[in-house]
Amino acid sequence: MVNIRPLFLGVAGAALLAGMAAAKTDITVALQLEPPHLDPTSAAAGAIDSVLYSNVFEGLTRFMGDGSVVPGLAESWEISDDGLTYTFTLREGVTFHDGTTMDAEDVKFTLDRILAEDSANAQKALYAAISAVEVVDAATVRITLSEPNGNMLFNLAWGDAVIVAPESIENIKQQPIGTGPFKFDSWTQGDSIQISQYAEYWGEQPALTEATFKFISDPTAAFAAMMAEDVDVFSGFPAPENLPQFEADPRFQVLIGSTEGETILSTNNKQAPFDDVRVRQAVAHAIDRQAIIDGAMFGYGTPIGTHFAPHNPAYVDLKGGSAFDPDKARALLAEAGMPDGFETTLHLPPPSYARRGGEIIAAQLAEVGIKAEIINVEWAQWLETVFRGKSFGLTIVSHTEPMDIGIYANPDYYFQYDNPDFQELMSTLNATTDPDTRTNLMAKAQEIIAGDAVNGYLFQLAQLSVAKAGVQGLWANAPTQATDLTGVSWAE
């Protein structure tokens, strides 16, 4: 009797220690924004990709954390000498999470759906050069272009081009079924999304077996949840003023990187008085970028003067053309026939850069006579009113899609910029493969939109994340809007 209890405790203690030694395989990741639905191929909301890109859905190609484009569901491809034909060889043994086989028919279905007349794909224009998609055999797809497009492999890596199946498309917005290493389990709207490891995944299994994405929109609540260790990671942490506290706490690590997010004061170019370039230029000169970065982002962010990422080798520094100059702003307004200014609306979606930055911008505009009525909106309202309805004067948003200057060639895009010369330039760029020529064309494109003051160019959004000290494999940078968990693990 005397020896039974110590023996029991010894066995239990050994089991406990063994359990403690084993690395965790589950993770809880907090994000500020909840997706409006779960189909990345039919919405402009980057919040969808933040959860699903490369975790649940995959494309023919994919982005890596360093921004490179590598094979995805296509293991290889051949491009014809004239640049018009891409022949993709698909990986073998790939299945969707419902057990059906992923083959060339699914690729054709996906691309045909993007290009359909009634397509809701937010980046349909990226794939407009595709004139035909042919199934050669189950493992081979031939894509024919109407003109060469040097960005096609890059474009196919976007979340808008992930491969979906006709069998599951009807319910994709609530029940996403992809080919990735994680399958969708459940969505508690207003709270969280659960995913778990897909046992039949074609590639290397991730270290994590399950993950929960928790949605916390309020910066104060984000700080509290992280400090209480209720979540393991907060990707895109919305309260930069709190980062020094996390940096000083050994329980945590802070990741500071770059994004593809050009944060802009988007302007409705077809709504008076913004249809006058002098008014748009006045807005640009009324804005003190650094004051916005310091006041809204606590110093995190890189000032920009055009819609292009500063870390891209083709970036041109054009900030001088729209330098903070209130007197010049007032003079331009007077020249445009509005010496006393005017009234407009400023729609602000939930992110901190918009809500906090909007207050600062409204005050700066008021100094030159522009009275901007602040209208706080949730993302669903923003998508409906601003993005689709084009019913706005000004708004603040960060465009997190990679190298997306091509949106300015679409006159139907929400800020409604219609410049035939720019459209022709982008067509030439898309058809050009020579690197030096492409760089020159991209420089010219940046100069045109900066000169036309299409939007107020504010800053490149920093990628700010906080994680528990034991988490490894997170992306520091955000080459696309994604929380890629495929290489994430816990230190043992």
C-alpha positions in Angstrom: 0.0 0.0 0.0 2.8 2.4 0.9 4.4 2.1 -2.6 1.3 2.2 -4.8 0.8 6.0 -4.5 4.3 7.1 -5.3 4.4 4.7 -8.2 1.2 6.1 -9.5 2.5 9.7 -9.2 5.7 8.7 -10.9 3.9 7.3 -13.9 1.5 10.2 -14.1 4.3 12.7 -13.8 6.3 11.0 -16.5 3.3 11.1 -18.8 2.7 14.8 -17.9 6.3 15.6 -18.7 6.1 13.7 -22.0 3.0 15.7 -22.9 4.7 18.9 -22.0 7.7 18.0 -24.1 5.6 17.4 -27.2 5.2 20.5 -29.4 1.7 21.9 -29.7 -0.1 21.2 -33.0 -3.0 23.7 -32.7 -2.9 27.4 -33.0 -5.3 30.4 -32.6 -4.7 33.3 -34.9 -6.4 36.6 -34.4 -7.3 38.9 -37.3 -9.0 42.3 -37.2 -11.3 41.7 -40.2 -13.8 39.0 -40.7 -14.5 37.8 -44.3 -17.9 38.8 -45.7 -18.1 35.2 -47.2 -15.6 32.5 -48.1 -15.2 32.6 -51.8 -11.9 34.3 -52.8 -12.9 34.1 -56.5 -15.9 36.4 -56.2 -15.1 39.3 -53.9 -12.7 42.2 -53.4 -12.3 41.5 -49.7 -8.7 40.6 -48.8 -10.0 39.3 -45.5 -11.1 36.1 -47.4 -7.5 35.4 -48.5 -6.2 36.2 -45.0 -7.9 33.0 -43.8 -8.0 30.7 -46.9 -5.1 31.5 -49.2 -2.7 28.5 -49.5 -4.4 27.0 -46.4 -7.7 25.9 -47.9 -7.4 27.0 -51.5 -4.5 26.7 -54.0 -3.9 28.0 -57.5 -1.8 26.8 -60.4 1.0 29.0 -59.0 1.4 30.5 -55.6 3.2 33.3 -53.7 5.9 32.5 -51.1 6.7 34.7 -48.1 9.5 36.5 -50.0 7.1 37.4 -52.9 8.4 34.8 -55.3 6.0 32.9 -57.5 6.5 29.1 -57.4 4.6 26.1 -58.7 1.3 25.3 -57.0 -1.2 22.8 -58.4 0.8 23.0 -61.6 4.1 21.2 -61.1 5.5 22.6 -64.4 4.6 24.6 -67.5 5.9 25.5 -71.0 5.5 28.8 -72.7 5.5 29.1 -76.5 8.1 31.3 -78.1 5.5 33.9 -79.1 4.3 34.0 -75.5 0.7 33.2 -76.4 0.4 29.6 -75.2 0.9 28.3 -71.7 0.8 24.5 -71.2 0.5 23.5 -67.6 1.2 20.0 -66.3 -0.9 19.4 -63.1 0.3 17.5 -60.1 -0.9 13.9 -59.7 -3.0 12.7 -56.8 -4.7 16.0 -55.9 -8.1 15.8 -54.4 -10.6 18.4 -53.1 -11.6 18.2 -49.5 -14.9 16.4 -50.5 -12.8 13.6 -52.0 -13.3 14.4 -55.6 -10.3 14.5 -57.9 -8.8 17.8 -59.0 -8.0 17.7 -62.7 -7.8 19.8 -65.9 -11.6 20.1 -66.1 -11.6 21.9 -62.8 -8.9 24.3 -64.0 -11.0 25.1 -67.1 -14.1 25.5 -65.0 -12.3 28.0 -62.7 -10.9 30.1 -65.5 -14.0 30.1 -67.6 -16.0 31.2 -64.5 -13.6 34.1 -64.0 -14.0 35.2 -67.6 -17.8 34.7 -67.8 -19.9 37.7 -68.6 -21.7 37.6 -65.3 -18.4 37.0 -63.3 -18.2 38.5 -59.9 -14.4 38.1 -59.8 -12.9 41.3 -58.5 -9.7 41.0 -60.6 -11.3 39.7 -63.8 -9.2 42.3 -65.8 -6.0 40.4 -64.9 -7.1 37.4 -66.9 -8.8 39.3 -69.8 -6.0 38.2 -72.2 -7.0 34.5 -71.9 -8.9 33.7 -75.1 -9.2 29.9 -74.6 -8.7 27.2 -72.0 -8.4 23.7 -73.3 -8.3 20.3 -71.6 -5.5 18.4 -73.3 -5.9 15.5 -70.9 -6.7 15.0 -67.2 -3.3 16.3 -66.2 -2.7 18.9 -68.9 -4.2 22.3 -69.5 -3.5 24.6 -72.4 -4.2 28.4 -72.0 -4.1 30.5 -75.0 -3.8 34.3 -74.8 -5.0 36.9 -77.3 -1.7 38.9 -76.7 1.4 38.1 -74.6 1.1 38.9 -70.9 4.4 39.0 -69.0 2.4 38.9 -65.7 0.3 35.7 -66.3 2.1 33.4 -63.9 2.1 36.2 -61.3 -1.6 36.8 -61.9 -2.5 33.1 -61.6 -0.9 33.1 -58.1 -3.5 35.6 -56.8 -6.2 34.4 -54.5 -8.8 35.4 -57.2 -7.5 32.5 -59.4 -7.5 29.6 -56.9 -8.9 26.4 -58.3 -12.5 25.5 -57.4 -14.8 22.7 -58.5 -18.2 22.7 -60.2 -19.4 20.1 -57.7 -19.0 22.4 -54.7 -19.4 25.9 -56.2 -23.0 26.4 -55.2 -22.2 26.5 -51.5 -18.6 27.9 -51.7 -19.4 31.1 -49.9 -20.4 29.3 -46.7 -18.7 25.9 -47.3 -15.4 26.4 -49.1 -13.9 23.2 -50.5 -10.3 23.5 -51.9 -7.2 21.3 -52.3 -5.0 22.8 -49.6 -3.4 21.2 -46.6 -6.2 22.4 -44.4 -10.0 21.8 -44.8 -12.7 24.1 -43.6 -14.5 22.9 -40.5 -16.9 25.6 -39.3 -17.6 29.3 -39.2 -19.2 31.0 -36.2 -20.1 34.3 -37.8 -19.0 37.3 -35.8 -16.4 35.2 -33.9 -14.2 32.6 -35.6 -13.4 30.1 -38.3 -12.0 26.6 -37.7 -9.8 24.6 -40.1 -8.0 21.3 -39.6 -5.4 19.2 -41.4 -6.6 17.4 -44.5 -5.4 13.8 -44.3 -5.3 13.2 -48.0 -3.3 16.3 -49.0 -1.1 15.8 -52.0 1.9 17.5 -50.6 3.9 17.7 -47.4 1.6 17.8 -44.3 1.9 20.9 -42.2 3.1 20.7 -38.6 -0.2 22.1 -37.4 -3.2 19.8 -37.1 -5.8 22.5 -36.5 -6.2 26.2 -36.4 -8.7 28.8 -35.3 -9.0 32.2 -36.8 -10.5 34.6 -34.2 -11.9 38.0 -35.4 -11.2 40.9 -33.0 -11.9 44.3 -34.6 -11.3 46.6 -31.7 -7.7 47.6 -31.1 -8.1 47.7 -27.3 -9.6 44.2 -27.3 -6.8 43.0 -29.5 -4.2 44.2 -27.0 -6.1 42.6 -24.1 -6.6 39.3 -25.9 -2.9 39.1 -26.8 -1.7 40.1 -23.3 -4.0 37.5 -21.7 -2.6 34.9 -24.1 -6.1 34.1 -25.3 -4.7 34.0 -28.8 -1.3 32.8 -30.0 -0.8 35.1 -32.9 -2.3 38.4 -34.0 -1.6 38.9 -37.7 -1.9 42.6 -38.7 -2.0 43.8 -35.1 -4.2 46.9 -35.1 -2.7 48.8 -32.2 0.8 49.8 -33.1 1.1 52.0 -30.0 1.2 48.8 -27.9 4.1 47.1 -29.8 6.9 48.4 -27.4 5.1 46.5 -24.6 5.2 43.3 -26.5 8.8 43.8 -27.5 9.7 44.2 -23.8 7.8 41.0 -22.8 9.7 37.7 -23.2 6.4 35.9 -23.7 6.1 37.5 -27.1 7.8 38.2 -30.4 7.0 41.2 -32.7 7.3 40.8 -36.4 7.6 44.0 -38.4 7.6 43.7 -42.2 6.3 45.2 -45.4 3.1 44.6 -47.3 1.8 45.2 -50.8 -0.7 47.6 -49.3 -0.8 51.0 -50.8 -2.9 53.0 -48.3 -4.7 55.7 -50.3 -7.3 58.4 -49.9 -9.4 57.0 -52.7 -11.2 59.7 -54.7 -14.3 59.4 -56.9 -12.9 60.8 -60.1 -16.4 61.1 -61.8 -18.1 62.9 -58.9 -17.9 66.7 -58.9 -15.8 68.4 -57.9 -13.3 65.6 -58.0 -13.7 65.3 -61.8 -11.4 68.4 -61.9 -7.7 67.5 -61.7 -7.0 70.8 -59.9 -9.3 69.8 -57.0 -7.7 66.4 -56.7 -4.3 68.0 -56.7 -5.5 70.4 -54.0 -6.5 67.4 -51.9 -3.1 65.9 -52.4 -1.3 69.0 -51.3 -3.5 69.4 -48.2 -2.3 66.1 -46.8 0.6 65.7 -44.5 1.6 62.1 -45.0 4.1 61.9 -42.1 1.6 63.3 -39.7 -0.8 60.6 -40.7 1.8 57.9 -40.3 2.9 59.2 -36.9 -0.6 59.9 -35.6 -2.5 56.9 -36.9 0.3 54.3 -37.2 2.7 55.5 -34.5 5.5 55.8 -37.1 5.0 52.5 -38.9 4.6 53.0 -42.6 6.5 54.3 -45.6 5.3 57.5 -47.4 4.4 57.1 -51.0 3.6 59.4 -53.9 2.0 56.9 -56.3 0.3 53.5 -56.3 3.4 51.3 -56.1 5.3 49.5 -53.4 8.6 51.2 -52.4 10.3 47.8 -52.0 9.7 47.0 -55.7 12.8 47.7 -57.8 10.6 49.6 -60.4 9.3 52.1 -57.8 9.7 55.8 -58.5 9.8 58.3 -55.7 7.2 60.9 -56.7 6.3 62.3 -53.3 7.7 65.7 -54.2 4.9 66.2 -56.7 2.3 66.2 -54.0 4.2 67.5 -51.1 2.3 69.0 -48.1 1.6 72.6 -49.1 -1.7 74.0 -47.7 -1.2 77.4 -49.5 -0.8 75.6 -52.8 -4.0 73.6 -52.1 -6.0 76.8 -51.4 -4.6 78.3 -54.6 -5.6 75.3 -56.7 -9.1 75.4 -55.2 -9.5 79.0 -56.0 -8.3 78.3 -59.6 -11.0 75.6 -59.8 -13.6 78.2 -58.8 -14.0 77.1 -55.2 -12.0 79.7 -53.1 -14.2 78.8 -50.1 -13.8 75.1 -50.5 -16.6 72.5 -50.6 -18.3 69.7 -48.7 -17.9 66.0 -49.4 -18.1 62.6 -47.7 -15.3 60.5 -46.2 -16.2 56.8 -45.8 -14.0 55.0 -43.3 -14.0 51.1 -43.1 -12.9 49.4 -39.8 -9.1 49.2 -40.0 -7.1 51.5 -37.7 -5.3 53.1 -40.6 -8.7 54.2 -42.0 -10.5 55.2 -38.8 -7.6 56.9 -37.1 -6.1 58.2 -40.3 -9.5 59.6 -41.4 -9.8 61.8 -38.4 -6.4 63.3 -39.1 -7.1 63.7 -42.8 -10.5 65.3 -42.2 -8.8 67.9 -40.0 -6.1 68.6 -42.6 -8.7 69.0 -45.4 -10.7 71.4 -43.2 -7.6 73.7 -43.0 -7.9 74.4 -46.7 -11.7 74.6 -46.7 -12.7 71.1 -47.6 -15.3 69.9 -45.1 -15.3 66.1 -45.2 -18.2 64.4 -43.4 -16.9 61.2 -41.7 -19.1 58.1 -42.3 -17.9 55.0 -40.5 -18.9 51.9 -42.3 -18.4 48.1 -41.8 -16.7 46.2 -44.6 -20.0 44.8 -46.0 -21.3 48.4 -46.2 -18.1 49.6 -47.8 -18.2 46.9 -50.5 -21.8 47.7 -51.2 -21.8 51.5 -51.1 -18.2 52.4 -52.1 -16.7 49.6 -54.1 -19.8 48.4 -56.0 -22.1 51.4 -55.7 -19.5 54.1 -56.3 -21.5 56.3 -54.0 -18.8 58.3 -52.2 -16.6 61.3 -52.4 -13.5 60.1 -50.5 -12.6 56.9 -48.7 -9.5 55.4 -47.2 -8.4 51.9 -48.0 -5.2 49.9 -48.3 -4.9 48.0 -51.6 -3.0 44.9 -50.5 -3.0 43.1 -53.8 0.5 42.7 -55.3 1.7 45.1 -58.0 -1.9 46.2 -58.8 -1.3 49.4 -60.7 -3.3 47.8 -63.5 -6.5 48.7 -61.7 -6.1 52.2 -63.0 -6.7 50.9 -66.5 -10.2 49.9 -65.6 -12.6 52.9 -65.9 -15.3 50.9 -64.1 -13.2 50.4 -61.0 -14.6 52.1 -58.0 -12.6 55.3 -58.1 -13.6 55.6 -61.8 -10.4 56.9 -63.4 -10.7 56.9 -67.2 -7.5 57.7 -69.1 -7.2 56.1 -72.6 -3.5 56.9 -72.6 -2.9 55.0 -69.4 -5.1 52.1 -70.6 -2.9 51.9 -73.7 0.2 52.0 -71.7 -0.9 49.1 -69.5 -1.9 47.1 -72.6 1.7 47.6 -73.8 3.1 46.6 -70.4 1.1 43.4 -70.3 2.3 42.5 -73.7 6.0 43.2 -72.9 8.4 40.6 -71.5 11.7 42.4 -71.7 12.6 43.4 -68.0 14.2 46.8 -68.8 11.3 47.8 -71.0 8.8 46.7 -68.4 10.6 48.8 -65.8 10.4 51.9 -68.0 6.7 51.4 -68.7 6.0 50.9 -65.0 7.8 54.1 -64.2 5.7 55.9 -66.8 2.5 54.4 -65.4 3.4 55.7 -61.9 4.2 59.1 -63.2 0.8 59.4 -65.0 -1.4 58.6 -62.1 0.7 60.7 -59.7 0.4 63.7 -62.1 -3.3 63.2 -62.4 -3.6 62.9 -58.6 -6.1 60.1 -59.2 -6.0 59.4 -55.5 -4.2 60.8 -52.4 -1.2 58.5 -52.0 -0.5 58.2 -48.3 1.8 55.3 -47.2 2.8 51.7 -47.7 1.2 49.7 -44.9 3.6 48.0 -42.6 2.9 44.4 -41.6 2.8 44.3 -37.8 2.2 41.0 -36.1 2.6 39.8 -32.5 3.0 36.1 -31.6 3.9 34.0 -28.7 7.6 33.4 -28.4 7.3 29.7 -29.4 5.6 30.2 -32.8 7.9 29.9 -35.8 7.4 30.0 -39.6 5.1 33.0 -39.8 5.5 35.3 -42.7 7.1 38.6 -41.6 6.2 40.3 -44.9 2.9 40.1 -46.7 3.5 39.7 -50.5 -0.2 39.0 -50.7 -3.0 39.2 -48.1 -2.6 35.8 -46.5 -1.9 34.1 -43.2 -0.1 31.2 -44.6 0.0 28.4 -41.9 1.6 25.7 -44.1 5.1 26.3 -42.7 4.1 27.3 -39.1 5.0 25.2 -36.1 5.7 25.5 -32.4 9.2 25.2 -31.1 9.7 22.1 -29.0 
